[in-house]
């Protein structure tokens, strides 16, 4: 496995672009971030290895498929049973998203068979763990993966402050490095030049 490294602005830009459209050709991504397609491939491979990108998938409109009904299910369980119930719900065929709350409530979005949703639940879940269950049919839905600047803020490598909108990057020593401001960039460049001069 490759050596782990910190994310830089280019990595974060690639994640943003893929979140908008995961089907973009790597050549288009490369043009957008100013790298070659093989370099982009290498970065995306690293992001997958580090768990930043977990998978590439598609968004299917289940309302257009036959014999399945999109539903939201709320299970109320004792907190001591919640972990086991959450695992069973997550593994239930047709469940796409599952959430476990601190009070033992499990909420799931899934696609129940039209003919008998209750039987579907009983086949995959030990209902003894469940105190109460509500099944609500979904009329319409929208999954959105919007990413904000705050989620991608990097620490400045000089002062370690979170980099805001006024941050800058620089290519130094073959690496793209993030700085919170021009002043920190200048400090780093000066230190780097001194280090290079001392090592010669």
PyMOL commands that set and color helices and strands:
alter all, ss='L'
color gray80, all
select helices_A, chain A and resi 9-20+26-33+37-49+62-64+79-91+117-124+127-129+149-152+182-199
alter helices_A, ss='H'
color red, helices_A
select strands_A, chain A and resi 68-77+95-100+105-113+130-137+168-172+175-179
alter strands_A, ss='S'
color yellow, strands_A
deselect
rebuild
show_as cartoon
